[in-house]
Amino acid sequence: MRTVQLSRRRLVIDGKPSLMLSGEVHYFRLARADWASRLDLLVAAGCDAVATYMPWLVHELPDGSVDLVGRTSPYRDLAGFLELAAAKGLSVIARPGPFVMAELKNEGLPYSVYEPGVGAVGWDSTPAPTRDVDYLAPAYLESVKRWYGEVMPLLASQLAPVGGPVVAVQLDNEVGMLSWVTNTPDLNDAAVDEFGAWVRASGRDSFGLDVDDVAAWRAGVRSPASGSLALHHELSVFQRDRYARYFAFLRREAESHGVTGVPFLINLHGTGEGRGRTYPIGISQLFPSYSGQSAMTSGSDHYLGDLTVENVADLYVMNAFMAAVHGADQPLTSLEFEAGLGDYGEDLSRQVPPSALALKTRLCVAQGNRLLNYYLFAGGHNPPLGVPVGDGNDRIAFTGERHGFTAPVGPEGQLNPSYAVLADTLAELRSFPDLADMDEEYDDIVLGFVPDHYLTEYCHPGDDVRRKQVANLERFRGMGLRDVLARSLLLAGFSFPAVNLQTDFVESRVLCLASAPTLAADVQQRLADFVLTGGRLLLTGALPTETPDGTPCTLLADALSLSPGELVNGSPHYFPSVQAETWTTATAEVRVGVLQPLTLSPATSPIAHEVFATDVSTNSPVGVEIHAGKGHAIVLTCDYPAHLPFWTTLLARLGATPRHTHNATTPGIVLTSTTTPTGTRLLHTLNVSPIDQSLLISHNNTPLFNGTELTLPARTGRILPL
């Protein structure tokens, strides 16, 4: 019997911090005779856990009964698979849905679930284009109760605290993803009526609609007038609340069947096209569902392909933003950590080098991920549904007979080159047992996170005003214009966390914020108070001029005695250019894609301005250093390029310099360090560039390793004891 707890952002098993390394193996896609070999390969690769979906679609029979023991087919013998995993010494991360995705038909839901009133309805009363559901539809919840009533007692009997292998249970999968990617909010009759009651009870604006006129209210919400910014914002906030209620329902049901004493996990979606720029949408949608909840944490689900200078900051910021909304005990995990070569369509349109798997693993472990689940570890095949449905293949999934053909272990058990890289990487991690009890060390900066900047999943097709607002948020938020802010910070040597600016915070570090034209009044006031009471702020992008509902608001600009102008955009025939002062290391004017001219306003209290960058065409300030109240701010309202010395100079002006520096001549080096509570320290080094590099690393300007140069071949990393 084992205890499994989340404490101090660690996964604690039997009282000891643990780094759990897992691989996804789908028993329902493998012949029973192949289970043992796949699990043996998992152990040989260095994993100590296996994760698997447990698809409702597979286990429910046409008569509505459920087979979890293989009485009707060996593909359904979940109980047998759990027993074999235990015999192999593997822990199990259980993923029983209801949704599982995984290229399954109906995202893993049985056909019997789709009763009238269950399918999702979106804008203009249009049915969802996917097999999505209204998560809180009564008929759907009754079906979920039936499924959980079957699968949860089995999992309860196999939990680690009672001697079984199951150490964690994931609730549903990628909740909110289908509605986001299809722009389909839950607007069934019941959901819209709930929204009306929510608006009425909270005293919120009713958007000029009559909440008490049911027909008019439903029509007005589903087909809003152009410029309905407040409705879009409040509807997204309301959807967050619905997701939280759905997860609370799932947890209650699981616990009612004895699933207690192990953590619950929530899988976050959001990467796309090899980037993580949209990933915080998943955090924004779901963080109220788990933030601060006991025995629960979130896990990333990322498909970034290769890791390069383009997207290394994406992964770093994804982890930082996740941690920014976690409670003191909630660790980072990754529930779908992309593994394999990336040719998901079997069309050779994409090939991910195996080195990417090692680089991403190194970075996530350095940032404090306590559980990594390599997805997909082993391929298999899709058996027939058992009942013809006339959809072209009558199998459980839509990828054909074979599935997971790019995984480290292929459908027939063959190994591809990513397997050896995975095994070597995990062997190195295992040689540093202190990693499980380490925290990342940070420099004197912190990145601002505004969850509401990612409430952009819904936009009525006819609302051009909302579409413009969303486009501006997508352009400015998070990592900054062209991702330059976060990319420059990371590649210049800084290690940094993130802070949720929608909550009260106390921060002594330099706050770096990629600001958008839209920012809530309370956040603007919080930032103004931060500076005036002694805080240090680096703001890039645009000074905010309105709140999410479109109300003009310049609280932050007013506090800094700045007046922001209209955005000036580049075009095929107009090239905005900026000249910065030489103290910033700028040697020439640079072309930018967008700028916001600033006017220095008369101050109501002593404020000192120094202009350090101007629009070449109009001589209007776009970069201003400000001493206001007791604080110090630098505001740069353009997409200045990723000239690393420029950005480090701005931060040095605010008093922040990276602890670790190096003399490599090609950008692509990432450095960070981790430490145990007793002071054991490790230096994590990555070279994500395609060029071999030799570098001398210094800590606070003192050369490390007696001045010996470190050789980092292209696309490699090393962990070095300090």
N, C-alpha and C positions, 0 to 999 in steps of 0.2 A: 504494500500500500504506500502511495506517495502523496505528499501534499504539493499543490500547485497554486502559487499565489503571484499577484502583481504587487510589487512594493518598490518604492523609490525608483520608478521607471526601469525596473528589472523584472525578469521572469525568474521567479524563485521556486526551485524544485527541491523539496526536502530541506528547506532552509538555506539552500546554496544558490547564489546567482548562476544562471545557466544561459548559454548561447545555443539555441535550438536550431539545427540545420536540417531542413526537411525537403522532400521531393514529392511531387504530385504523381500518384499512380492510380489509374482508374481501373479498379477491379472489374467493373461492368463492361470494360472494353477488352478484357483479356480472358483467354481460356484459363480455367482454374489451374491447369497444369503449368501455366506460365507465371503464376503469382510468385512462387518461391524464387525463381531466377531474377525477376525484376526487383524484388526486395533485397536479394543478395547483392545485386549491383548497386542498389541504393546504399547499403551498408559499406560496400567496398569504396564508394565515392566519398565516404566520410560523413554521411548523414546519420542522425540519430532519431529521425521521425519520418513518418509518411503521412501525407495529407491526401484526402480523396473527397470528391463530391459523392453524394448519396442521392441519386436522382429519383424523385417521386415518380417521374414518367416511366422509369425502368421497373420500379418495384410494384406499382399498382397494376393489377390485372384487369382485364375487360369487365369482370363482374364486380369490380370495386374493392375486392380484397387486396391485401398487401402481402407480398412474399419477401421476407428479409433473410431467409435461411436457406434458399436454394431448392425448395421443394418442387418448384416448377421449372427452374433453369439454374444452372451453375452461375450464370451471369448475375443472379440476384442474391448470391450467398454472401451478404454483407457480414453476417455473424462469423462465417468461416474466415473471411478476410481479416477481420479484427483479431481473431484467435491466432492466425498465422503471423500477423504483424507482431503480436505480443511474444510469440515463440521466437521470433527473430530478434527480440530485444528492442524493437522500435516503438516509440511513442506514436500516437495517432492524433492528428488534427482533423476533427470531424466537420464536414461541410454539407449538412443535410437540407439546405435550401430553406424555404420552398423553391425559389428560383436558384438555378445553378449556372445558367448560360452554357458554357463549354461546348458550343456549337450544337447543342441538343435541340430537337424540335420543341417548340413552345417554351424555349429557354429552360426546359426541364420539367415543366408542369404537365400533368396528364390532361388529355382532351376533356375529361369529365369536369374539369374546373370551370370551363368557359360557359357558365350559365348566363342568362339575360341579366344585365346589370353589373356584371363582373368586368367585362372588357372596358378599357380606358376610353374616355371621350375627351377630346381636346377643343381647341379653338373652333368657333362656328359650328359646334356640335358634330365635328368630324371625328369618326372613330380613329383610334391610334393605328398607324400603319404597321406596327409590330404586334406581337402577341403579348402585349403588356396588359396589366390589370389595374384596377383601382385597389390599392393595397388595403383600404379600409372598407371595401364593399362587404356587407354582412355575409353574403353567400360565399365569397372568397374566404373570409375568416373562418367560416364553419368548415370549409374544405380543409383549410390549414390545420384546424384543430384535429381533424380526422387523421391527417398525415403525421402530425407531431405525436398524436396518441399512439401511433404504431412505431415510429422510429426512435422517439426519445426514451421510452422504457428500455429498449435495447442498448442505447448509448449509456443510459444511467447504470446499467449492469456492468458496463465495461469502463467506467471512469477510473482514473488513476487512484483516487482516494479509497476505492473499494477493491484495489488490486488489478484493475484493468489497464489497458494501454492508452485510453483517451485522455489527453491532457488539456484539450481546449475544444470548444464548439463554436463554429461560425454561424451567426444568425443571418439567413437569407444571403443574397449576393448582389453586389453592385446596385443596391437600391437607388432608384432615381435616375439611373443611367439611360434607360430606354426613353423616359419622358424627356430628358435633356437632348439626346441626339436627334429626337424626332420633333422637338419643340411642341410637346403635347402635355401640358399640365393636366392634372386630374380634375376634370370638370364634369363628371357625372352629376346627376341631379342631387344626390346626397352630398357630394363634396361641395358643390356650389352653395347649397343650403347651409352647410356647416360653415362655409366661408362667411355667409351673411350673418349667422349667429355670432361668429368670432368677431366680425367688424362691430356689430352692435354691442357686444359685451365689453369690448376693449375701448369703446368710445372713439374708435378710429374714424377717419373720414370715409364716407360711403361713396365717394367718387361721383357725386351728383346723381346717384341711382337711389331708387326707393327700395330699401332692404325688405320692407314689408309687402311689397308687390312681388310675389314669387316669380311670376312669369317674366315681368320686366327685369327683375334682378338677374335671373338666369340668362336672359338674352343679353343684358348689358355687360355681364362678366365674360360671357363666351365670345361676344363680338363687340369689344370696346371701341370707342371712338378714337381717332388718331390723337396722339398726345396724352394718352392715359398712363402717364408715368407712375403716378401714385398707385393705381390699380395693379400694374405689373409688379411693383416692388412689394406691396402688401400681399399679393397672391403668392409670391415666392417665399416670403416669410411664413405665410400660412402653410405652404407645402412642407417647409421644414418641420413645423409642428406636427403635421400628419405623419411624416416619416418617424418622428420621435415616438408618437403614439403606437405606430405599427411595430417598432422594435420593442417597445415596452410590452406589447401584447405577446410577441414571440418569446420574449424572455420569461414572462409569467407562465406561458404554456409549457416551455421547456422545464422550468423549475417545478411545475406542478406534477411532472412525470419523473422527478427525482434527479434531474440534471443540475447538480449543485456541487460546489467545491472545486470547480475548474473555471478558468476565465471564458467569457464570451467574447467573440471577435466580430468586428464589422469591417467588411472589405470595401475599400474606397476605389472608385473608378476615376477616369479622367484623362489619361494620356492619349495622344493621337498623332499619327504621322511622325512618329519618332521624337515627339516633343512632350514636355510636361507643362506647357503654358496654360492649358485648360484644366490640369489636374486639380487645382484648388476649387474648382466647381464642385467636385465630389465632397471635399471637406466642408465647403459652405453649405451644401445641402444637408449634410448628415451630422455635423459636429454637435448640435444640441441633443442628438440621440445617444451619444456616448460620453461627452465631455464631463468629467467628474464623476461618472457612474462607477460604483465599486465593482471589482472583478470583471471589468470590461475594458477593451481598448480597441483602437482602430488598426488596420493594416493596409499597406499600399498595394496597389494592383497596377503594375507599370510595364509598358511595352515601348521602350525607348530605342530598341535596336542597338546600334553602336553607341559608344560613349566617346564624345569628341569635345573640342573646345566649344562647339555649337550648343551642346545640350548637357554638359557636365553640371552647369549651374542649375539646370532644370531639376535634376535629381537631388542636388544639395538643398535647393529651396523647397522642393516637395517635402523632404524630411523635416526641414525647419518649420514649415507652416503646419505640418501635422502636429509636431511637438508643441507648437504655440497654443493649441487649444486642448492639449492633454492636461489632466490633473497630475498631482504630484506623484502618484503611484503608477500612472499609465505609460508603459513603455512603447517605443516604436516597434512595429513588426511589418513584415511584408508577406502578404498572403498569396500574391501571384507575382513572383520574381522571375521575370522572363529568362528562360533558358533555351538553349538550342541555337540553330542557325537562321531562323527567321523566315524560311520559305513557306509561309503558311498557305499560300495558294497553289503550291506545286507548279509554279509558272516561271521559276528562276528570276523573278523580278526583284528579289531582295535576298541578300546574303549577309548575315551578321557575323563578323569575325569572332571566333571563340574568346579572344582576349577581352571582348566587351563584358563577358560574364564575370571574369575575374575583376576587372576594374570596378564594375557596379557593386560587386560583393564587397570589395575593400572599402569603398566609400560609405556604403550603408552601415557596415559594421563599425567604422570609425565614428559615425554619427549616432551610434547607440541603438541600432536595430538589434533586438534580442531574439527574434525569430525570423528566419528567412525560409520561405517555401518556394523551391524552384519549380516553375510551372512552364511547360509540362516536362516532367522528368522522363517519363516513359510513354511511348505511343501505344496504340492498340488498334482495334477495329470496332466498327459500329455494328452490333448484331441487329437482326430484324426486330421491329416493334412487337411482332407476334400477332398483330391484327393489321390487315391491309387498310391503308388510309388513302391510297391513290394519289400520293404526292410525288411520284417519280422514282422513289427508291424504297419506301416503306421501312426504312431503318430508323434507329433512334436519333440519328443526327443527319446533318446535311452536307458533311464533308466527303461523302462516299463511303466505301467499305473501310478504307484505312483512315486512321486518325493519328495525329501527333507525329507526322512524318519528318518534322524538323527537330524533334526532341533529342536530347543527348543519347537516349536509348530509343531506337526506332520501333515501329509497330511489330517487326519480326524479331526484335531483340538485338539488332545490330547497333554498334556504337558509332557515333560520329565524333569528329574532333573535339567537340565541346565537352564530351565526357571526361577526357583526360585533363583538360584545363580545370574543370570543376573539381576533380579529385585532387589535383595539385594545390589549388587555392584553399580548399577546405583543410588539407593536411597542414598548410602553413597556419591557418587560423587556429587549428587545434593545438599547435605548438605554443600558443600564447593563451593559456587558460585564464589569465587575468582579464581578458577582453570582456568576459561576461559581467564583470564588476567595475567597468570603467565608464567614465563620462567624458564627453568631448570637452576640451578646453577652448575658450573663446578669446578673441581679441576684444578691443574696447569699442565694438560696434554691435548693433542689433538691427535686424531688418524688420520694418513695419509690415504687418499683415492686416488687411481690411477684408474680412469675410464677405461683406456686402458688395464689394467690388466684383465678386464672382456670382452674384445673383443675376446672371445674364442668360440662364438656361431657357427663358421663355420670352418670346416677342411675337405679338399678334402680327400675322402676315401683312396686314394693311396699315400698320402703325409706323410710318416713316420717322416720326420723332423718337419713338422708342428704339428703332433700329439705329439711329444716329448715336443715341446715348450708349447703346451696347457696343457699337463700333469704337467709340472713344474709350470706354472702359477696357475693352480688349487690347487696345493700343497702348495704354499708359500703365496699367495696373501691375502689381506683383513684382516682377523682375525688372520693370522699367521699359521705356521706349527701346525697341529693338533688343530687349533683354540686356542692355548694356550695363545697367547698374549692378545687378547680381553677378553677371559674368565677370565684370571688372573687379569686383570685390574678391571673388573667389580666386581668380587667376593672378591677382596681385598679391596673394598670400594670406588674405584674411580668413579667419574662421569665425563664424557668427551664428547665433540663434535667431529666432524671430519672436515678435511680441504681437499679441492680438490687440489692436488699437481700439477695438469696440468694447473693451473692458478697461476699468481703471488700472493704471500701471504705475509702478515706481521704477525709474530707469536712470542709472548713472552713466551708461554707455552712450556713444553717439548713435542717435536714431536715424537710420537711413530709410527714406520712404520714397517709393515710386508713386507719385501722386497723380490723380486723374482730375479732370474738370468737375467731376461729381464726387462729393464727399459729405456725409451726414453732418449736421450742425454740431451734434455732441462730440463727434470725433474731431472736427475742426477746433472746437473749444478746448478739448483735451490737449491737442497739440500746441495750441497757443499758450495754455497754462504751463505746459511742459517747458517751453522756451523761456517764458517770462520768469519762471521760478528757478532758472539756472540750468535747464537742459541744453543739450547740444543736438542740433538737427541738420541733416543733409537732406534737402528735398529736391528731387529731380522730376521733370515731366511738366506738370502744369499746376499752378496754384488753383485750388478749387473755387468755383464760382456759383455752384448750385448744389442742392441736396438731391437725393434720389428721386423725389417727387417733382423735381423741376423748379422748386422755390429758390430764388436768388439768395445766395449766402456766401459772404466773404469774411467770415469771422477770423480765419487764420491769416488771410492777407491783411486785414485791418490791424491785427495785433502786431504784424511785422511792418506796418506802414508802407505796404506795397499795394498798387492798384493793377490787377492783371488785365491785359487787353485780350482781344480776340485771337484765336489760334491762327497762325500763318502757315499754310501747308505748301509743300513743294509740289510741282507739277512737271509734266514733260517740257514745259517752257519757262518755268520759274524755279530758281535754285536758291532757297534761303541759305545764307552763309553767316557764320559767327566768327568773331575774332575775340580770343581770350588774352588776358594780360600775360606777359612772359613769366611772371612769378608762378603761374600755374603750369609751367613747362610747355605751354603752347608756343609753337614756332611759326605757325601759319594759320590763316583763316581756314575754317572747315565748312564743308557743305553739310547741312542738316535737312532732315525730312519735314520737321515741324518746329516751330518756335512760338512762344507766347511773350510778346513784348510787355515789359513792366514799367510802371511809372512810380517814382519814389514819392510817396504821399507825405504831407506834413504830419509829424508825429504828435500825438497827444501827451506822450511822455518821452523822456530822453531816449532816442534811438539813433544809432550810428550806422550809416549805409556806406558801403564801398562797392562800386560797380567793377566787376572783373571780367565780364564778357558782354559783348554788344552785337546786335544785328547790324551786319555790315551795310545793309541798304539804308536803314533809317537811323542808325546809331542809338536805337532804343536798347535799354538794358535787358539782358536775358540771364545774366548771372550777377547776383548781389550777395555780398557778405554783410551780415547784420548782427549788431550787438543790441539786443532788446531786453529790457529789464535786467535780470541777472544772467541771461542766457546768450547763446551764440548760435547763429544759423547761417547756412549757406543755401541759397536757392538758385537752382539752375533750370531754366524753363526752355529746354531744347533737347533734342536727342543727340547730344555730343557723342562722338565716336568712342570706342573702347581703347583709348590711349591710356595704358595702365599708369604711366607716371603722372598723367593729368589727374586721375582719380585719387591716387595715393597722396598727391599734393593737397587736394581739397580736404581729404580726411586728416592729413597732418595739420592743416590749418585749424581743424577742430580738436586737435590733440590726440588723434588716434593713429597709431602705426602698427603694422603687423609684427607679431612676435617673431615669426619665422620668415626669413628672406633667403633668396638664393641668387646666384649669378648666371643662371641659364639664359641663353640669348633668344630662345624661341618660346613664345607663350604656350602653355599646356601643362605646366607643373601645378599640382594641387598639394598643399601641405596642411596637415592638421595634427593635433596631438590629443591623446587620451590619458586619463589618470585614474587610479583607484583611490578610494577614500584614505588609504595609508600612504599615498604618494608615489607608487610605482607608475612610471610614465612610458608611453610609446609614441614614436613619431610615425605617422602614416604618410607615405609619399606616393604620388601617382603621376605618371606621365601619359596624358591622354592625347598627346600630339603624335603625328606619324614620323617623328624624327628622334633618333637616339640622342640622348643628352647627358652631359657630364656637368655636375653642378656642385658648388660649395654651399652648404646650408649653414645659416647663422641663426642663433637665437638671441634676440635683443642685441644684435650687432656683434655677438661673439661667435666665431666659427665653431661649429660642432665637430665631433669626431676628430679632434686634434688637427683640424684644418684639412682633413682628407676629403678629396672630391668623391662624390657618389656618382656611380654610373647607372643611369636609368634608361635602358633601351626603350625604343618606341613602344607605347601602349603596354607598359608594365607598371608594377608597383612593388613597394617593399615596406615592411613594417620593421622599424628599428628601435631597439630598447634605448631609452634615455636614462 
